[in-house]
Amino acid sequence: METVSIRKKVNETIIIQNSKRVFKHLFTIIIGMYCLLNFLSIKIDINLSYKFFSIWLFLVLFFAVRPALKRRGIKVFLKVNNQKIIIKKQKIFGKDEENSFLLKNIENMVIETERKGGKVLVIKMSNNIEDRSIFTADYVYDLRMIRKIILEYKSKGEEEWNF
C-alpha cells in the first residue's frame, strides 16, 4: 500500500517511497464500525457506541499504528546519480537518518522477506554494510523497479570509471 514516485532528471533520479496510505485502511475500518454502531444506536444507548468507538480508536492507535511507525520511517527518499546513492529516511518518532553510498561499493541487491511480513530491498556493500531502508508490504514490483534504476546508474558509472 506504499506509493512510489520517480522523478528523473538528466544525471540523477529521485525516488520517493511514501507509506502513509498503509494506516488509512485501519482508520477506514474504525470509521465503518463507528457508522454501523451509530446506525444501531437508534435502539441502543448512544453512549455505548461512543465508548466502543473510543476504545477501538485507542487500541488501534496504541497497539498497531505506533509500533509500526516506530519501526519504519514514513518516507524514504533515494537520490541516485552515476557516482553515489543517498538514502534519506524521515521518521515520525526519533531522528531522521541519511546514508550515502558509492555505487562502485555495492556488491549485491537482494529482495528478502521479513519475519514480520513484507519485503525489503537489501543493499549489500563491499565493506560488509547492509542497508534495509527500502521496504514494501507485499508488492515486489516497486522494489524490482528501484533495483533496476540503481543498477542502470551503476552500469553508467562503471563506464565512466573505466575511462
Secondary structure by P-SEA (a helix, b strand, c coil): cbbbbbbbcccbbbbbbbccccaaaaaaaaaaaaaaaaaacccccaaaaaaaaaaaaaaaaccccaaaaaacccbbbbbbcccbbbbbbbbcccbbbbbbbbcccccbbbbbbcccbbbbbbbbcccccccccccccccaaaaaaaaaaaaaaaaaaaaaaac
